[in-house]
Amino acid sequence: MQPNGWRALDQLGVASKLRKTANAIESGRFVAITDGKQKPIPLGGEVRCLRRMDLINVLAEDLPSNTIRFGCRVVSVELDPISSCPLLHLDDGGTIKAKIVIGCKGVHSVVASIVGLKKTGLYSIYVTRRFTRYENGHGRENEFVFMSKDGLHLGWLPVDDHLVYWFVIRKWTSPESRVTLAKDPMLLKSLIVKAMNDFPIEAIQMVSDSDLSTVQYTDIRYRPLWEILRRSFWKGAIVVAGDAMHAMAPFLTQGGAASLEDAVVLARCLAEKIKLSGDDDRGLRETSLSFEKSAVEEAFKQYSKERRARVFWLTMETFFIGSILGSSSGIIKLVIVLFMIIHFSDKIGHTRYDCGRL
Ligand SMILES: Cc1cc2nc3c(=O)[nH]c(=O)nc-3n(C[C@H](O)[C@H](O)[C@H](O)COP(=O)(O)OP(=O)(O)OC[C@H]3O[C@@H](n4cnc5c(N)ncnc54)[C@H](O)[C@@H]3O)c2cc1C
């Protein structure tokens, strides 16, 4: 979680609880395995490696009871032809008639297609990521380390004094190899360890010692730039947020933080346009929302405008980093690097963004 994400978490009122779950990362370092050269990676402020579960639990704890319904899978969404209200069809056969739908179910969003977004693209790169636990403490610095050799990129950073998060980025060689790797974590892990033969021994040990059952293959998807630039993010009382809106690959490690920014901006836009009535102490479920349809649409319009500009630049920067990592052509890499020197000379500019007050 980068500084802009912490700003959003501060606004959501949960940052102080989350700070207790993860060490502050103090520095970053890149190591080229081939020649051993090292250079610092600028961090730009507060960076901590949050466990997804800690983030979700802390956000959920602060909601009124019964706000979340578990085990509830939405299979399709449509606008009621008579009332124009969104109807959510569930996999148990049930239907929810909603006042507002915020579609944030990730890269495979059914809501995204309703508002007019097309399918996400697929990089020829995959990521394997996991935790390694050291019962007696890992003894490492609170440092983000990134190492590369021959198209294998390994990064790690500690979560706390016992847990280290690591990830490996590699290209898949064919659609068949992609399917095989996704199904076979043992093969995935052994191929990575084999390819790491020149890496420092503690790095190889860290990958080898991770629990096999938790080694995970992840395809990397992205929303193309022209979709971010041209398509609508809302329709009627339906809007998208998070990866459903701007899946952007993890090369800038900004997808989650940008999703939290979405939450703050969307809440602010809605609060400015619609009124909450009822007794808040009884919880949101008993609080009635009164609003004009046009007020919601105005809020979504404002939200889309604010977020389009922000996620356009994030998506572009991420896309170029992905192209450098994924391309085998030296000329293409050189052209992209030159373009990035011009447009993204401030390497931590994306972390300075402030999504504003709730
Ligand atoms: C390898 C990797 C590393 C990353 N590293 C970083 C990083 O360091 N920093 C960062 O900021 N971001 C990072 N990201 C990006 C980040 O994980 C995403 O941007 C973020 O999780 C998006 O959040 P989301 O809520 O939009 O979607 P998701 O996190 O995908 O959540 C979607 C939710 O919707 C639920 N859902 C799915 N389908 C349905 C359905 N049909 N009905 C009901 N519910 C449903 C799911 O259960 C899930 O809870 C990384 C991503 C990857 C792949």
PDBQT file of the ligand as one rigid body, heavy atoms in Angstrom, charges set to zero:
ROOT
HETATM    1  C1  LIG A 401      -0.136 -10.196  -8.588  1.00  0.00    +0.000 C 
HETATM    2  C2  LIG A 401      -0.820  -8.933  -8.136  1.00  0.00    +0.000 A 
HETATM    3  C3  LIG A 401      -0.172  -8.065  -7.254  1.00  0.00    +0.000 A 
HETATM    4  C4  LIG A 401      -0.772  -6.860  -6.875  1.00  0.00    +0.000 A 
HETATM    5  N1  LIG A 401      -0.103  -6.009  -6.037  1.00  0.00    +0.000 NA
HETATM    6  C5  LIG A 401      -0.668  -4.841  -5.677  1.00  0.00    +0.000 A 
HETATM    7  C6  LIG A 401       0.003  -3.939  -4.786  1.00  0.00    +0.000 A 
HETATM    8  O1  LIG A 401       1.121  -4.206  -4.346  1.00  0.00    +0.000 OA
HETATM    9  N2  LIG A 401      -0.614  -2.782  -4.441  1.00  0.00    +0.000 N 
HETATM   10  C7  LIG A 401      -1.864  -2.462  -4.913  1.00  0.00    +0.000 A 
HETATM   11  O2  LIG A 401      -2.391  -1.384  -4.558  1.00  0.00    +0.000 OA
HETATM   12  N3  LIG A 401      -2.523  -3.290  -5.754  1.00  0.00    +0.000 NA
HETATM   13  C8  LIG A 401      -1.961  -4.458  -6.143  1.00  0.00    +0.000 A 
HETATM   14  N4  LIG A 401      -2.635  -5.316  -6.983  1.00  0.00    +0.000 N 
HETATM   15  C9  LIG A 401      -3.953  -4.917  -7.503  1.00  0.00    +0.000 C 
HETATM   16  C10 LIG A 401      -5.049  -5.178  -6.487  1.00  0.00    +0.000 C 
HETATM   17  O3  LIG A 401      -5.001  -6.505  -6.019  1.00  0.00    +0.000 OA
HETATM   18  C11 LIG A 401      -6.397  -4.915  -7.160  1.00  0.00    +0.000 C 
HETATM   19  O4  LIG A 401      -6.352  -3.707  -7.863  1.00  0.00    +0.000 OA
HETATM   20  C12 LIG A 401      -7.497  -4.854  -6.113  1.00  0.00    +0.000 C 
HETATM   21  O5  LIG A 401      -7.600  -6.090  -5.444  1.00  0.00    +0.000 OA
HETATM   22  C13 LIG A 401      -8.815  -4.495  -6.777  1.00  0.00    +0.000 C 
HETATM   23  O6  LIG A 401      -9.817  -4.538  -5.810  1.00  0.00    +0.000 OA
HETATM   24  P1  LIG A 401     -11.325  -4.795  -6.222  1.00  0.00    +0.000 P 
HETATM   25  O7  LIG A 401     -12.089  -4.721  -4.950  1.00  0.00    +0.000 OA
HETATM   26  O8  LIG A 401     -11.696  -3.912  -7.357  1.00  0.00    +0.000 OA
HETATM   27  O9  LIG A 401     -11.379  -6.283  -6.836  1.00  0.00    +0.000 OA
HETATM   28  P2  LIG A 401     -11.031  -7.655  -6.128  1.00  0.00    +0.000 P 
HETATM   29  O10 LIG A 401      -9.955  -7.463  -5.125  1.00  0.00    +0.000 OA
HETATM   30  O11 LIG A 401     -10.820  -8.616  -7.240  1.00  0.00    +0.000 OA
HETATM   31  O12 LIG A 401     -12.342  -8.033  -5.322  1.00  0.00    +0.000 OA
HETATM   32  C14 LIG A 401     -13.514  -8.426  -5.989  1.00  0.00    +0.000 C 
HETATM   33  C15 LIG A 401     -14.473  -8.994  -4.969  1.00  0.00    +0.000 C 
HETATM   34  O13 LIG A 401     -15.717  -9.323  -5.611  1.00  0.00    +0.000 OA
HETATM   35  C16 LIG A 401     -16.130 -10.604  -5.224  1.00  0.00    +0.000 C 
HETATM   36  N5  LIG A 401     -16.881 -11.204  -6.334  1.00  0.00    +0.000 N 
HETATM   37  C17 LIG A 401     -16.370 -11.680  -7.486  1.00  0.00    +0.000 A 
HETATM   38  N6  LIG A 401     -17.362 -12.133  -8.270  1.00  0.00    +0.000 NA
HETATM   39  C18 LIG A 401     -18.519 -11.937  -7.589  1.00  0.00    +0.000 A 
HETATM   40  C19 LIG A 401     -19.902 -12.210  -7.891  1.00  0.00    +0.000 A 
HETATM   41  N7  LIG A 401     -20.276 -12.769  -9.025  1.00  0.00    +0.000 N 
HETATM   42  N8  LIG A 401     -20.836 -11.869  -6.959  1.00  0.00    +0.000 NA
HETATM   43  C20 LIG A 401     -20.470 -11.279  -5.791  1.00  0.00    +0.000 A 
HETATM   44  N9  LIG A 401     -19.184 -10.999  -5.456  1.00  0.00    +0.000 NA
HETATM   45  C21 LIG A 401     -18.222 -11.333  -6.353  1.00  0.00    +0.000 A 
HETATM   46  C22 LIG A 401     -14.844 -11.367  -4.951  1.00  0.00    +0.000 C 
HETATM   47  O14 LIG A 401     -15.097 -12.446  -4.070  1.00  0.00    +0.000 OA
HETATM   48  C23 LIG A 401     -13.972 -10.301  -4.331  1.00  0.00    +0.000 C 
HETATM   49  O15 LIG A 401     -14.178 -10.201  -2.956  1.00  0.00    +0.000 OA
HETATM   50  C24 LIG A 401      -2.065  -6.531  -7.368  1.00  0.00    +0.000 A 
HETATM   51  C25 LIG A 401      -2.721  -7.411  -8.225  1.00  0.00    +0.000 A 
HETATM   52  C26 LIG A 401      -2.107  -8.599  -8.619  1.00  0.00    +0.000 A 
HETATM   53  C27 LIG A 401      -2.830  -9.509  -9.566  1.00  0.00    +0.000 C 
ENDROOT
TORSDOF 0
